[in-house]
Amino acid sequence: MILLGSIVNALAIIIGSFSGAVLRNLREETKDTVTKGIGLGVIALGLQMSFKANSFILILISLCLGAMMGEFFRIEDRMNTFGLYLEKRFAKPGSNFAEGFVTATLIFLIGSMAIIGAIESGVSGNHQTLFTKSVMDGFMAIMLTATLGVGVLFSAFPVLIYQGIITLAASLLMKYVPKELLDQLMIGISSIGGLMIMAIGLNILGLTKIRVSNYLPGIVILVLLIVGQFYL
């Protein structure tokens, strides 16, 4: 089932939100420990994915060129600005529901893991990245609901729609790609995505402040390089 990863992700948010409504009095120490546990798991996933690369030269070139493009277009800054705009626009004073919905939606959607995982699901039918994201989002939903209320639960629906659209688009495009090229693309996307996911894990642990979203153009560059190499 091609949308399985996105469906599981949405269900994890719903279950986490219900759990958060019950566990409202979580200690800050507990939240910190759980969050860092998530970070460690994300790093392990990123390492596992990145080791699939056949050629780290293409990965490195794509990552560096993608970073240059991302910084030039200020992708990370624009995403953050958009997030702040939505928060100001919809999170009305005294309305915990709106604040919870907007805040959770931004956290679950504005990030590279949603895009990478959705593409991987559509290209290869491998939902591992979205399953890992589901665990992250589920625990994050517990913490957010305990703080901001039940509005967090309804963020599951934009997550399902957003990731589902990306997955379906990737799946449709891959139908017109030769199998040999498709295999190379799957390995390449998984590898460069793994490095970005590892960076997310380091950020969650508070060890770095890597502007991960600015690396996203690297996925497009890598696809172009692999396609060019295949047909030349």
LINTA-V336595 format. One record per backbone hydrogen bond with DSSP energy under -0.5 kcal/mol. CO is the residue of the C=O (numbers start at 1). NH is the residue of the N-H. E is the energy in kcal/mol with one decimal. If there is no record, write none. Layout:
# LINTA-V336595
co,nh,e
CO,NH,E
CO,NH,E
This chain:
# LINTA-V336595
co,nh,e
1,4,-1.6
3,7,-2.5
4,8,-2.8
5,9,-2.0
6,10,-2.3
7,11,-2.5
8,12,-2.5
9,13,-1.7
10,14,-2.0
11,15,-2.9
12,16,-2.6
13,17,-2.3
14,18,-2.2
15,19,-2.4
16,20,-2.5
17,21,-1.9
18,22,-1.2
19,23,-2.8
22,24,-1.1
23,26,-0.6
27,31,-2.0
28,32,-2.4
29,33,-2.3
30,34,-2.5
31,35,-2.4
32,36,-2.2
33,37,-1.8
34,38,-2.0
35,39,-2.0
36,40,-2.1
37,41,-1.9
38,42,-2.3
39,43,-2.1
40,44,-2.0
41,45,-2.1
42,46,-2.6
43,47,-2.4
44,48,-2.1
45,49,-2.4
46,50,-2.4
47,51,-1.5
49,52,-1.5
50,53,-1.3
55,59,-1.2
56,60,-2.8
57,61,-2.6
58,62,-2.6
59,63,-2.6
60,64,-2.5
61,65,-2.8
62,66,-2.6
63,67,-2.1
64,68,-2.1
65,69,-2.3
66,70,-3.0
67,71,-2.6
68,72,-2.2
69,73,-2.7
70,74,-0.6
70,75,-2.0
74,78,-2.5
75,79,-2.5
76,80,-2.3
77,81,-2.6
78,82,-2.6
79,83,-2.3
80,84,-2.4
81,85,-2.2
82,86,-2.4
83,87,-2.2
84,88,-2.4
85,89,-2.6
86,90,-2.7
87,91,-2.1
90,92,-1.9
92,95,-2.1
94,96,-0.9
95,99,-1.9
96,100,-2.9
97,101,-2.5
98,102,-2.8
99,103,-2.6
100,104,-2.2
101,105,-2.3
102,106,-2.4
103,107,-2.1
104,108,-2.7
105,109,-2.0
106,110,-2.1
109,111,-1.7
111,115,-0.8
112,116,-3.0
113,117,-2.6
114,118,-1.9
115,119,-2.4
116,120,-2.5
117,121,-2.1
118,122,-2.0
119,123,-2.8
120,124,-2.4
120,125,-0.8
120,126,-1.0
121,125,-1.0
125,127,-0.7
127,131,-2.7
128,132,-2.4
129,133,-2.5
130,134,-2.0
131,135,-1.8
132,136,-2.2
133,137,-3.4
134,138,-2.6
135,139,-2.1
136,140,-2.5
137,141,-2.6
138,142,-1.5
139,143,-1.8
140,144,-2.8
141,145,-2.7
142,146,-2.0
143,147,-1.0
144,148,-4.2
145,149,-1.6
149,152,-1.4
150,153,-1.3
150,154,-0.6
151,154,-0.7
152,155,-1.7
153,156,-1.6
154,157,-1.0
154,158,-0.6
155,159,-1.5
156,160,-2.0
157,161,-2.3
158,162,-2.7
159,163,-2.3
160,164,-1.8
161,165,-2.2
162,166,-1.7
163,167,-2.4
164,168,-2.6
165,169,-2.4
166,170,-2.4
167,171,-2.3
168,172,-2.3
169,173,-2.1
170,174,-1.9
171,175,-0.7
172,175,-0.7
173,176,-1.4
174,177,-1.4
178,182,-2.7
179,183,-2.5
180,184,-1.6
181,185,-2.5
182,186,-2.5
183,187,-2.0
184,188,-2.5
185,189,-3.0
186,190,-2.1
187,191,-2.2
188,192,-2.6
189,193,-2.2
190,194,-1.8
191,195,-1.5
192,196,-1.6
193,197,-2.7
194,198,-2.3
195,199,-1.7
196,200,-1.8
197,201,-2.1
198,202,-2.1
199,203,-2.1
200,204,-2.4
201,205,-1.9
202,207,-2.0
202,208,-1.0
203,206,-1.0
210,212,-1.9
211,214,-1.3
212,215,-2.2
213,216,-1.4
214,70,-0.6
215,218,-2.0
216,219,-1.8
216,220,-0.7
217,221,-2.3
218,222,-2.5
219,223,-2.2
220,224,-2.3
221,225,-2.4
222,226,-2.7
223,227,-2.5
224,228,-2.7
225,229,-2.5
226,230,-2.1
227,231,-2.0
228,232,-1.3
